[in-house]
Amino acid sequence: MSDTMHAFLRGARTGWIAIRLDDGGSDGGIYADRAQAETAQREPCLILQLPEPTRAYGPPPVPLTFNECADHLRFMAELRTTHPTHTPVTLQDGGGLLGLPTDGSYWGTSFHKVRREDGRRPVRTTVDSMEMNRDLSTHLPGEGRLASTDGRVVRLSIREPAASCEITYTWLGRADPA
């Protein structure tokens, strides 16, 4: 998958691509939208949007390194059964998160956070995008992390040896400038 992603990005093309979950390969097609990419596939795939070639800041918002690609494929395989409409959110090797919308809509926004732990009542708070990003970037202790989004709700699952924890972040909109 890493080689495939590098080849697509070197071509400086934009659109949606499909990466097979079983081997990380691609059919080589670049599609106009997500629906077309999904419809053209016969095997389970991870559907990704290639970034605009003019993007000059930071690492590309798609998995590129071997570790990023491996995490994304593993998470997508797990999500197919638990949350089929969600896509993975993974930590980028160079810092930052992959899988959140790249249009900046998540930055400077508020989220309704609900934390559920085994045997405890849910804890509800409102957090900003920075706190959500810290949580997703392994700020919270625990192993077996799996984060995903459907574009509006971000789910974080942490499977710890003692108790599991599920956190959802529901987008509320722009944070107050105060």
Residue pairs with C-beta under 8 A, 6 or more apart in sequence:
1 19
1 24
1 25
1 63
1 69
1 70
1 72
1 73
2 24
2 63
2 64
2 65
2 66
2 68
2 69
4 19
4 24
4 25
4 26
5 19
5 62
5 63
5 64
5 69
6 64
8 17
8 26
8 30
8 50
9 50
9 51
9 60
9 62
9 64
12 53
13 30
13 50
13 53
14 30
14 50
14 51
14 52
14 53
15 30
15 31
15 32
15 49
15 50
16 30
16 31
16 32
16 33
16 34
16 36
16 37
16 47
16 48
16 49
16 50
17 26
17 29
17 30
17 31
17 37
17 47
17 48
17 50
18 26
18 27
18 29
18 31
18 37
18 38
18 40
18 41
18 45
18 46
18 47
19 25
19 26
19 45
19 46
19 47
19 48
19 73
20 26
20 43
20 44
20 45
21 43
21 44
21 45
21 46
21 73
21 76
21 77
21 80
22 43
22 44
24 69
24 73
27 40
27 41
29 37
29 40
30 50
31 37
31 40
34 47
34 49
37 45
37 47
38 45
38 47
44 77
44 80
46 72
46 73
46 76
46 87
46 88
47 87
48 62
48 63
49 62
49 102
50 62
51 60
51 61
51 62
51 102
58 94
58 96
59 92
59 94
59 95
59 96
61 96
61 98
61 100
61 102
62 98
63 69
63 71
63 72
63 90
63 92
63 98
65 93
67 93
68 90
68 92
68 93
68 98
71 88
71 90
71 91
72 88
72 90
72 98
72 99
75 88
75 90
75 146
75 147
75 148
76 87
76 88
78 146
79 86
79 87
79 88
79 146
79 148
83 148
83 150
83 155
85 150
86 148
86 149
86 150
86 155
87 99
87 148
87 149
87 150
88 98
88 99
88 146
88 147
88 148
89 97
89 98
89 99
89 100
89 136
89 147
89 148
89 149
89 154
90 97
90 98
90 99
90 147
91 97
91 98
91 136
91 137
91 138
92 98
97 133
97 136
97 137
99 147
99 148
99 149
100 106
100 149
100 154
101 151
106 129
106 132
106 171
107 129
108 128
108 129
108 174
108 175
109 128
109 129
109 171
109 172
109 173
109 174
109 175
110 126
110 127
110 128
110 129
110 171
110 172
110 173
110 174
110 175
110 176
111 126
111 127
111 128
111 129
111 132
111 154
111 169
111 170
111 171
111 172
112 124
112 126
112 169
112 170
112 172
113 124
113 125
113 126
113 127
113 131
113 132
113 167
113 168
113 169
114 122
114 123
114 124
114 167
114 168
114 170
115 122
115 123
115 124
115 125
115 165
115 166
115 167
116 122
116 165
116 166
116 167
117 163
117 164
117 165
118 163
118 164
118 165
119 163
126 172
127 169
128 175
129 175
132 154
132 169
135 156
135 167
135 169
136 147
136 154
136 156
138 145
140 156
140 158
140 165
140 167
141 160
142 158
142 159
142 160
142 165
143 158
143 159
143 160
143 161
144 157
144 158
144 159
144 160
145 156
145 157
145 158
145 159
146 156
146 157
146 159
147 154
147 155
147 156
147 157
148 154
148 155
149 155
152 170
152 171
153 168
153 169
153 170
153 171
154 168
154 169
155 166
155 167
155 168
155 169
156 166
156 167
156 168
156 169
157 164
157 165
157 166
157 167
158 164
158 165
158 166
158 167
